[in-house]
């Protein structure tokens, strides 16, 4: 049975930018979370959001090294910049809850932002009822992300709202 997120609000503290080399120093106990990659894209330009990923049960340094083949094929790899997002709150939750929060944050951010290199599998986030209660507040250097991302907005929670109408439109009928 999956754990329940203890709060609907998730705070993410973003730091960066980091080069590929600088990311290799992120090996401490707090170096887990979600990350953004910015760089050149043949269609979208030289400084665009390329990817959102997660460093879950492995540090940012370990996770970014796993992108080696992806980094080798970017036409502007030396100019790639990384922003690291750490889940924040009053206390560090148990690993199981922390891992689930990282996963939820990545899936919701990918769905809302649609980075160029993320796969289509994240498009199923719209149908995930667990994400309906997630509300992300981005702090610090969140770059091109929205300051707030709500699962209530980006999931199917309100797709079938009964008797939806614009306030005041009753008088026009």
C-alpha positions in Angstrom: 0.0 0.0 0.0 1.5 3.3 -1.0 2.2 5.9 1.7 0.1 8.9 1.9 1.7 12.3 1.4 1.4 14.0 4.9 0.6 17.4 3.4 -0.8 18.6 0.1 1.7 21.4 -0.2 5.2 20.5 -1.4 7.9 23.1 -1.2 10.8 22.8 -3.6 14.0 24.9 -3.0 15.8 25.3 -6.3 19.6 26.1 -6.5 21.8 26.6 -9.6 22.9 26.9 -12.2 25.5 24.1 -12.2 27.7 22.9 -14.9 28.0 19.1 -15.5 31.3 19.2 -13.6 29.8 21.2 -10.7 27.0 18.7 -10.3 29.6 16.0 -9.4 30.1 17.6 -6.0 26.4 17.1 -5.0 26.8 13.9 -3.1 25.6 14.8 0.4 22.6 13.5 2.4 20.4 16.4 1.2 21.4 16.0 -2.5 18.2 14.2 -3.6 15.2 15.6 -5.4 14.2 16.8 -8.8 16.3 18.6 -11.4 16.0 20.7 -14.5 18.4 20.7 -17.5 18.7 23.8 -19.8 20.7 24.0 -23.0 20.5 24.1 -26.8 17.8 22.5 -28.8 17.7 22.4 -32.6 14.1 23.7 -32.7 13.5 25.5 -29.4 16.8 27.5 -29.3 20.0 27.8 -27.3 18.7 28.2 -23.8 15.6 26.1 -23.3 14.2 23.7 -20.7 15.3 20.3 -22.0 14.5 17.9 -19.3 13.1 17.5 -15.8 14.3 14.4 -13.9 14.5 12.9 -10.4 17.4 11.9 -8.2 15.5 9.4 -6.1 17.5 6.9 -3.9 20.6 8.3 -5.5 22.3 11.6 -5.3 22.2 14.3 -8.0 25.8 13.5 -8.9 25.1 9.8 -9.5 21.9 10.5 -11.5 23.4 13.1 -13.8 26.3 10.7 -14.6 23.7 8.2 -15.9 22.8 10.8 -18.6 26.2 10.4 -20.2 25.0 9.2 -23.6 22.3 11.9 -23.6 24.9 14.6 -22.7 27.3 13.3 -25.5 24.7 13.9 -28.2 23.6 17.5 -27.2 25.0 19.9 -29.8 25.9 22.4 -27.0 26.7 20.0 -24.1 29.4 22.3 -22.7 26.8 24.9 -22.1 24.2 22.7 -20.3 23.0 24.1 -17.0 21.4 22.2 -14.2 19.1 23.4 -11.5 18.6 21.2 -8.5 15.3 21.1 -6.5 15.3 19.8 -3.0 12.0 18.9 -1.3 11.7 21.2 1.8 9.6 21.2 4.9 9.7 21.2 8.7 11.4 17.8 9.0 12.9 15.2 6.7 10.2 12.5 6.2 10.9 8.7 6.2 12.7 7.6 3.0 9.5 6.0 1.6 7.5 9.3 1.9 10.5 11.4 0.6 10.9 9.1 -2.4 7.2 9.3 -3.2 7.2 13.1 -2.9 10.2 13.3 -5.3 8.3 11.0 -7.8 5.1 13.1 -7.5 7.0 16.3 -8.0 8.8 15.1 -11.1 5.7 13.7 -12.7 3.6 16.8 -12.1 6.3 19.2 -13.2 7.0 17.3 -16.4 3.3 17.1 -17.2 2.8 20.9 -16.6 6.0 22.0 -18.4 6.5 19.4 -21.1 10.3 19.7 -21.5 11.6 18.8 -25.0 13.5 15.7 -24.0 11.1 14.1 -21.5 9.3 11.0 -22.7 5.6 10.8 -23.4 5.1 8.4 -20.4 4.6 11.3 -18.1 1.5 12.4 -20.0 -0.4 9.8 -18.0 0.0 12.1 -14.9 -3.3 13.8 -15.9 -5.1 10.6 -15.0 -3.3 10.0 -11.7 -5.7 10.7 -8.9 -2.9 10.7 -6.3 -1.5 13.8 -8.0 -4.8 15.7 -7.7 -3.9 16.7 -4.1 -0.3 17.7 -4.8 0.4 21.5 -4.9 4.0 22.5 -5.6 5.5 25.8 -4.5 8.8 26.5 -6.3 11.3 28.7 -4.4 14.8 30.0 -5.1 16.2 29.6 -8.6 13.3 27.8 -10.2 14.2 29.3 -13.6 11.4 28.8 -16.2 9.1 26.7 -14.0 5.8 28.2 -12.8 6.1 29.5 -9.2 3.1 27.2 -8.3 2.0 24.0 -10.0 -1.2 22.4 -8.8 -2.4 18.8 -9.4 -6.0 20.2 -9.2 -5.3 22.2 -12.3 -3.1 19.8 -14.3 -4.9 16.5 -13.6 -8.3 15.4 -14.7 -9.9 16.4 -11.4 -12.1 19.1 -12.9 -12.6 17.7 -16.4 -16.2 16.7 -15.7 -17.3 19.6 -13.4 -21.2 19.4 -13.4 -23.2 22.5 -14.3 -20.1 24.6 -14.9 -20.9 28.1 -15.9 -19.3 31.5 -15.7 -20.6 33.6 -12.8 -23.3 36.0 -13.8 -24.2 34.1 -17.0 -27.5 32.9 -15.4 -29.0 36.4 -16.0 -28.2 36.0 -19.8 -30.3 32.9 -20.1 
